[in-house]
């Protein structure tokens, strides 16, 4: 068995059926061996999209996604996708080709130190100098990528190692000194948390992606209803609780729901689970929960106390910790104060329903998201790009199940939405997959229309066309006196003709009701399609300006009674 064959066999042993990649000079040996294997390979049209597709695969399925690129520019084109996965704790394996070992360090053709380049944005890296090491390195990579706080792994394989013969196939795990994630919460801390919960009069929960990653959504739901605590989420926590639940308040933060932003500082106890308190979630730190006791549950001890002071830290896997909390709180009865608090929040939630109009032309993006919501089922997967399109989707689309809302949070990577949808559809072929994109971000990855056509991957790409770089345009409007510098995209291209040039069907949508009709038909037809939705370029969500406090939103936010 040769090194490249060992890579394929090792991936198959780990349950991998599909990899996303793009060949090049230093991966020719591997691709030659792939030719005779039964491993599915999807040829993307840009390496960055291979990483995003692997990332979307991982987020939708909970399994490790795999991408592949050659050395030098192939490997460096993966970097943005690797960083995106790292910031959002997504488990992917990025396998790169490398020049032969005797040329490493000689500035050989297409040589790049991808191990050094990616060191700050990976959980671990390997570079086998002997084919015998490949099975162990791949098995260990899967173990590290998916355990503890998940993250990406780079395996950089020199060309002659791909070609070399193994003396034995040994996939024993490689010892990783110092890597021993804490999964069980300290029982004393859990008892203290229960006491704080019992003493609280106004508890509230903030759920992050860690709840979804640890498959702890049922435990979260049980805790919330046991102690009657309203639940906010981070952007990546969407789906941790059914957002149609009476206790669900929606997203907190810069573009969050006003009911969440107005309520968090009124709580006397904040239970934060699997969230890192990013600046987009908290606003100005000195005005975020200044008089509130904070319990922070996270598997990564580095996140606890990093941004927000914590009264009670609990290091551990969210599912394990929540199971222990629920067991300790069995038979818990809420006080009158808590009952009054939750009823007040429920009423506030009704009073602060986000503004939606239904008849305007050009279309309001809220209308488009509302029509999407009316078509998709709880099993459907919605991916987003980054910018206004992302925030409109996060704000107005109610996610009812985990792993059904996929977006780039920490890095905010434009171009993520469409290729991540490809990966999600490959992972979950029976679920409708819809990708919401701005026109700016879609233009960065539109070449992947060729991928969905070639492999008949029935992703529905919705492009919200306002001919601006919408989020920056919005900031320039609100904060820079309407000085719109380099945020106007012009009239090129015609998105319908662009899609059709790739052999992908496309529909232009300009009127209310057309999105719902076209989306329903697209799901029924089960073919790749682009829905080009023309929206109002001046529409903007309320937001927290940079440096503002969590309850200092600016921009229009009408109450339901004000909507005509």
C-alpha positions in Angstrom: 0.0 0.0 0.0 1.3 3.4 -1.0 0.9 6.7 1.0 -1.9 8.0 -1.1 -3.8 4.7 -0.8 -3.3 4.9 2.9 -4.9 8.3 3.0 -7.9 7.0 1.1 -8.2 3.8 3.3 -7.7 5.8 6.5 -10.5 8.3 5.5 -12.8 5.4 4.7 -12.1 3.8 8.1 -13.2 7.1 9.7 -16.5 6.9 7.8 -15.6 9.5 5.1 -17.5 9.0 1.9 -17.0 12.4 0.2 -14.1 14.8 0.0 -14.0 18.3 -1.6 -10.9 19.2 -3.5 -8.9 20.6 -6.4 -5.8 18.8 -7.8 -2.4 20.2 -8.5 1.2 19.2 -9.2 2.0 17.9 -5.7 -1.2 15.9 -5.3 -1.1 14.1 -8.7 0.1 10.9 -7.0 -2.9 11.0 -4.6 -5.4 11.8 -7.4 -4.0 9.0 -9.5 -4.7 6.5 -6.7 -8.1 8.1 -6.1 -8.9 7.3 -9.7 -9.2 3.6 -8.8 -11.0 4.1 -5.5 -14.7 4.2 -4.6 -14.3 7.5 -2.6 -16.6 10.3 -3.9 -14.7 13.4 -4.8 -16.4 16.7 -5.6 -14.2 19.0 -7.8 -14.9 22.6 -6.6 -13.9 25.5 -8.8 -11.8 27.2 -6.1 -10.0 25.7 -3.2 -11.5 28.2 -0.7 -14.8 26.7 -1.5 -13.5 23.2 -0.8 -12.9 24.3 2.8 -16.2 26.0 3.1 -18.0 23.0 1.6 -16.2 20.7 4.1 -17.2 23.2 6.9 -20.9 23.2 5.8 -20.8 19.4 5.7 -19.5 19.3 9.3 -22.0 21.8 10.6 -25.0 20.2 9.0 -24.0 16.6 10.0 -22.0 16.9 13.1 -19.3 14.7 11.4 -15.8 15.8 10.3 -15.6 17.4 6.8 -12.6 16.8 4.6 -11.0 19.0 1.9 -7.9 18.7 -0.2 -5.6 21.0 -2.1 -2.2 21.0 -3.7 0.9 22.8 -2.3 1.6 26.6 -2.5 -1.3 28.6 -3.9 -3.7 25.6 -3.6 -2.9 25.3 0.1 -3.0 29.1 0.8 -6.4 29.3 -1.0 -7.7 27.0 1.8 -6.5 29.5 4.5 -9.7 31.6 4.7 -11.9 28.5 4.9 -9.7 27.0 7.6 -9.8 30.3 9.6 -13.6 30.4 9.2 -13.8 26.9 10.6 -11.4 27.7 13.5 -13.3 30.8 14.6 -16.6 28.8 14.7 -15.2 25.6 16.2 -16.1 23.5 13.1 -14.2 20.1 12.7 -12.6 19.9 9.3 -9.5 18.1 8.0 -7.5 20.0 5.4 -5.1 17.7 3.5 -2.5 19.5 1.4 0.2 18.4 -0.9 3.7 19.5 -0.3 6.9 19.5 -2.3 9.2 16.5 -1.8 10.9 16.6 1.6 14.4 17.2 0.1 13.1 20.5 -1.4 11.3 21.8 1.7 12.9 25.1 2.6 14.5 25.6 -0.8 11.8 27.9 -2.2 10.8 25.2 -4.6 8.1 25.8 -7.2 4.8 26.1 -5.5 6.3 25.6 -2.0 4.6 27.3 0.9 5.0 26.6 4.6 1.3 25.8 5.2 2.0 24.4 8.6 3.6 27.8 9.7 1.0 29.8 7.8 -2.0 28.1 9.5 -0.5 27.6 13.0 -2.7 30.3 14.6 -5.9 29.0 13.0 -5.7 25.3 13.5 -6.2 23.0 16.4 -3.3 20.9 15.4 -1.1 20.1 12.4 0.8 17.1 11.0 3.4 16.6 8.3 4.3 12.9 7.7 7.8 12.3 6.5 7.2 8.6 6.3 4.2 6.8 4.7 3.9 4.5 7.7 2.8 7.6 9.8 -0.2 8.4 7.6 -2.8 6.1 9.1 -2.0 7.2 12.7 -2.0 10.9 11.8 -5.3 10.7 10.0 -7.0 8.8 12.8 -5.5 11.2 15.4 -6.6 14.2 13.4 -10.2 13.0 13.5 -10.0 12.4 17.2 -8.6 15.9 17.9 -10.8 17.7 15.4 -14.0 16.3 16.9 -13.3 16.1 20.6 -13.3 18.9 23.2 -13.8 22.2 21.5 -13.8 21.1 17.8 -11.6 22.7 15.2 -9.7 22.3 11.9 -6.6 20.1 11.4 -4.0 20.4 8.6 -2.2 17.4 7.3 0.6 18.4 4.9 1.8 15.4 2.8 5.0 15.7 0.8 4.8 14.3 -2.7 7.2 11.3 -2.3 5.4 10.3 0.9 2.2 10.0 -1.1 4.1 7.7 -3.5 6.1 5.7 -0.9 5.3 2.2 0.2 4.0 1.4 3.7 5.7 -1.4 5.6 2.6 -1.8 7.8 -0.8 -0.1 8.2 -0.8 1.0 11.9 -3.5 3.5 12.8 -2.8 3.7 16.5 -3.6 7.0 18.0 -0.7 9.4 18.4 -0.2 10.6 22.0 -0.8 14.4 22.2 0.8 15.6 25.5 -1.3 18.3 27.2 -4.4 17.6 25.3 -7.0 16.3 27.7 -10.3 18.2 27.5 -12.4 18.4 30.6 -15.9 17.0 29.8 -17.5 16.5 33.2 -18.4 19.6 35.2 -17.2 20.0 38.7 -20.0 18.7 41.0 -19.4 21.5 43.6 -19.6 24.1 40.9 -22.8 22.6 39.6 -24.4 22.6 43.1 -23.4 26.2 43.5 -25.0 27.0 40.2 -28.2 25.3 41.3 -28.2 27.5 44.4 -27.8 30.6 42.3 -30.6 29.5 40.1 -32.9 28.9 43.1 -32.1 32.3 44.5 -32.6 34.2 41.2 -35.7 36.3 40.6 -35.0 37.2 37.0 -33.0 34.4 35.3 -32.1 34.4 31.6 -30.1 32.0 29.4 -27.7 32.8 26.6 -27.1 29.8 24.4 -24.2 29.6 21.9 -22.9 27.2 19.3 -21.5 25.0 22.0 -25.0 23.8 22.9 -25.5 22.6 19.3 -22.0 21.1 19.0 -22.4 19.0 22.1 -25.9 17.9 21.1 -27.3 19.5 24.3 -30.4 21.1 22.9 -32.9 18.8 24.7 -31.1 19.4 27.9 -31.1 23.2 27.4 -34.9 23.1 26.6 -35.5 21.1 29.8 -33.5 23.5 32.0 -35.2 26.6 30.5 -38.7 25.3 31.1 -37.8 23.9 34.6 -36.5 27.3 35.8 -38.7 29.4 33.5 -35.8 31.3 32.0 -36.1 33.1 28.7 -33.5 32.0 26.2 -31.4 34.3 23.9 -28.9 32.9 21.5 -25.8 34.0 19.7 -25.8 34.0 15.9 -24.4 30.5 15.8 -26.6 29.4 18.7 -29.7 29.7 16.5 -31.6 26.4 16.6 -30.3 25.6 20.1 -33.9 26.2 21.2 -36.9 26.2 18.9 -37.3 29.9 18.1 -41.1 29.5 18.0 -41.0 28.5 21.7 -42.6 30.9 24.1 -39.4 31.3 26.0 -37.2 31.9 22.9 -36.2 35.6 22.5 -34.0 35.3 19.4 -30.5 36.6 18.8 -28.7 38.9 21.2 -26.2 41.6 20.0 -25.3 44.2 17.5 -28.1 43.2 15.0 -30.1 41.2 17.6 -33.7 41.3 18.6 -34.6 44.3 20.7 -36.4 42.1 23.2 -33.1 40.3 23.9 -31.0 43.4 24.0 -33.5 45.2 26.3 -33.9 42.3 28.7 -30.4 41.0 29.3 -29.3 43.8 31.6 -32.6 43.5 33.6 -31.8 39.9 34.6 -30.3 39.2 38.0 -28.7 35.9 36.7 -27.3 35.1 33.3 -26.6 31.5 32.5 -24.2 31.5 29.5 -23.7 28.1 27.8 -21.2 27.4 25.0 -20.8 31.0 24.1 -17.6 33.1 23.9 -19.1 36.6 24.5 -17.9 38.1 21.3 -18.0 41.9 20.9 -20.9 41.5 18.4 -22.9 39.8 21.1 -22.1 42.0 24.1 -21.7 45.5 22.8 -19.6 47.7 25.0 -18.3 45.5 27.8 -18.6 47.9 30.7 -22.3 48.3 30.0 -23.0 44.6 29.6 -24.8 42.9 32.6 -23.0 45.2 35.1 -25.3 44.2 38.0 -26.0 40.6 36.9 -24.5 37.4 38.3 -23.0 35.3 35.6 -22.7 31.5 35.3 -20.5 30.5 32.3 -20.5 26.9 31.1 -17.9 26.1 28.4 -15.6 23.2 27.5 -12.8 25.6 26.7 -11.5 27.2 29.9 -9.7 29.9 27.9 -13.1 31.4 27.1 -14.3 31.7 30.7 -13.6 35.2 32.0 -11.8 36.2 28.8 -14.3 39.0 27.9 -17.0 39.1 30.6 -16.3 38.7 34.4 -17.8 35.4 35.7 -19.2 34.8 39.1 -19.4 31.0 38.7 -17.3 29.1 36.0 -18.1 25.6 35.0 -15.7 23.9 32.7 -17.1 20.9 30.8 -19.1 19.6 27.9 -22.5 21.4 27.7 -24.5 18.2 27.5 -22.8 16.7 30.5 -23.1 19.8 32.6 -26.7 20.5 31.7 -27.6 16.9 32.4 -26.1 17.3 35.9 -27.9 20.6 36.4 -31.3 19.1 35.4 -30.8 16.1 37.7 -29.9 18.3 40.6 -32.9 20.6 39.9 -35.5 17.8 39.7 -38.7 18.9 41.4 -37.7 22.6 41.3 -40.6 25.0 41.7 -40.3 28.6 40.5 -41.1 31.5 42.7 -43.7 34.2 42.1 -40.9 36.6 41.2 -39.7 34.3 38.4 -43.2 33.7 37.2 -43.8 37.5 37.0 -40.5 38.0 35.2 -41.2 35.5 32.5 -44.7 36.8 31.9 -43.3 40.3 31.6 -40.7 39.1 29.1 -43.4 37.2 27.1 -45.4 40.4 26.8 -42.4 42.4 25.8 -41.6 39.8 23.1 -45.1 40.4 21.7 -44.8 44.2 21.9 -41.4 44.2 20.1 -42.2 42.0 17.1 -39.8 43.1 14.4 -41.2 45.4 11.7 -42.3 43.6 8.5 -44.1 45.0 5.5 -45.5 42.8 2.8 -46.6 45.0 -0.2 -43.6 47.2 -0.9 -41.8 47.3 -4.3 -38.8 47.2 -4.4 -39.2 44.2 -2.1 -38.2 44.6 1.5 -35.7 41.8 2.6 -38.0 41.1 5.6 -40.7 40.2 3.2 -38.4 37.8 1.4 -37.3 36.1 4.6 -40.9 35.8 5.7 -41.8 34.1 2.4 -38.9 31.7 2.8 -40.1 30.9 6.3 -43.5 30.0 5.0 -42.1 27.5 2.6 -39.3 25.8 4.5 -40.0 23.0 7.1 -38.1 22.6 10.4 -36.0 19.9 8.6 -34.8 22.4 5.9 -31.3 23.8 6.1 -30.7 27.5 5.6 -27.2 28.8 5.0 -26.3 32.4 4.8 -23.5 34.5 3.4 -22.2 37.5 5.5 -23.6 41.0 5.7 -27.1 42.3 5.7 -28.4 39.2 4.1 -27.1 37.2 7.1 -28.6 39.5 9.7 -32.0 39.7 7.9 -32.0 35.9 7.9 -30.9 35.6 11.6 -33.4 38.2 12.6 -36.5 37.1 10.8 -36.1 33.4 10.1 -37.2 31.2 13.1 -34.9 28.2 13.3 -36.6 25.3 15.0 -33.9 22.6 15.1 -30.1 22.5 15.6 -27.8 22.3 12.6 -30.4 23.9 10.4 -29.0 27.5 10.4 -25.4 27.6 9.1 -23.5 30.9 8.9 -20.0 32.3 9.3 -19.9 34.0 12.7 -16.5 34.7 14.2 -14.6 35.5 11.0 -17.5 36.9 9.0 -16.4 35.4 5.7 -18.1 36.8 2.6 -18.5 33.9 0.1 -19.2 31.3 2.8 -23.0 30.8 2.2 -23.1 29.1 -1.2 -20.2 26.6 -0.9 -21.3 25.7 2.6 -24.7 24.9 1.3 -23.1 22.5 -1.2 -21.4 20.7 1.7 -24.6 20.7 3.8 -26.6 19.2 0.9 -24.0 16.5 0.4 -24.2 15.7 4.1 -28.0 15.8 4.3 -29.3 14.9 0.8 -32.9 14.4 1.9 -33.2 17.9 3.5 -34.0 21.0 1.3 -31.0 23.3 1.4 -31.4 27.0 0.7 -28.6 29.5 0.6 -29.3 33.2 1.2 -26.6 35.5 -0.3 -26.0 39.1 -0.9 -24.9 40.0 -4.4 -21.5 41.0 -3.2 -20.6 37.8 -1.5 -22.1 35.6 -4.2 -19.9 37.2 -6.8 -16.9 36.0 -4.9 -18.0 32.3 -5.3 -20.3 32.3 -8.3 -18.0 29.9 -10.1 -19.4 27.1 -7.9 -22.6 27.2 -10.0 -20.5 24.9 -12.2 -20.0 22.5 -9.3 -23.7 22.2 -8.5 -24.5 21.7 -12.1 -21.8 19.2 -12.8 -22.6 17.1 -9.8 -26.4 17.8 -9.9 -26.4 19.1 -6.3 -29.9 20.6 -5.9 -28.9 23.7 -3.8 -31.3 26.6 -4.0 -29.2 29.8 -4.2 -31.1 33.0 -3.3 -29.3 36.2 -4.3 -30.6 39.3 -2.7 -29.7 41.9 -5.2 -29.4 45.5 -4.0 -26.3 46.3 -6.0 -24.4 47.4 -2.9 -22.0 46.0 -0.3 -25.0 46.2 2.0 -23.6 46.1 5.5 -20.8 48.6 4.8 -23.2 50.7 2.8 -25.5 50.7 5.9 -22.7 51.8 8.2 -21.8 54.5 5.8 -25.4 55.7 5.8 -25.8 55.7 9.5 -22.4 56.6 10.8 -20.6 58.4 7.9 -23.1 60.9 6.7 -24.1 58.9 3.6 -20.6 59.0 2.1 -20.9 55.7 0.2 -17.3 55.1 -0.7 -16.7 52.0 -3.0 -19.8 50.2 -1.9 -21.9 50.5 -5.1 -21.6 47.4 -7.2 -23.0 48.7 -10.5 -25.3 46.9 -12.9 -23.0 43.9 -13.8 -23.7 41.1 -14.0 -27.2 39.9 -14.9 -27.5 37.1 -12.3 -30.1 35.2 -14.3 -28.0 35.1 -17.4 -24.9 34.3 -15.3 -26.6 31.2 -13.8 -27.9 30.2 -17.2 -24.4 30.4 -18.6 -23.5 27.6 -16.2 -26.5 25.6 -17.2 -28.3 26.4 -13.9 -32.0 27.5 -14.1 -32.7 31.0 -12.7 -35.7 33.2 -11.9 -35.8 36.9 -11.3 -38.1 38.0 -8.5 -39.4 41.6 -8.0 -42.9 41.3 -6.5 -44.4 40.1 -3.2 -45.4 36.5 -3.3 -43.0 35.5 -6.1 -40.3 34.2 -3.7 -42.7 31.9 -2.0 -44.0 30.6 -5.4 -40.5 30.1 -6.9 -39.1 28.5 -3.8 -41.9 26.0 -3.5 -41.4 25.0 -7.1 -37.6 24.8 -6.7 -37.9 22.4 -3.8 -40.4 20.3 -5.7 -38.3 20.2 -8.9 -35.2 19.3 -6.8 -32.7 20.8 -9.3 -30.0 23.4 -8.8 -31.5 26.9 -9.2 -30.7 30.6 -8.6 -33.5 32.9 -7.4 -32.5 36.5 -8.1 -34.5 38.6 -5.7 -34.3 42.4 -6.3 -34.6 44.2 -3.0 -34.7 47.8 -1.6 -31.1 49.1 -1.4 -32.0 51.6 1.4 -33.5 49.1 3.8 -31.4 48.5 6.9 -31.8 46.7 10.2 -31.5 48.6 13.6 -28.1 48.1 15.1 -25.7 48.8 17.9 -23.1 51.3 16.7 -19.5 50.1 17.5 -18.8 51.0 21.1 -22.5 51.3 22.1 -24.1 49.5 25.0 -26.3 46.5 24.5 -29.5 48.6 24.9 -28.5 51.5 22.7 -29.8 50.5 19.3 -30.2 53.0 16.6 -32.4 52.8 13.5 -36.0 52.2 13.0 -37.7 49.6 15.1 -41.5 50.1 15.0 -43.8 48.3 17.5 -46.4 45.9 16.1 -49.1 48.4 16.7 -47.3 51.0 14.5 -47.3 48.7 11.5 -50.1 49.6 9.1 
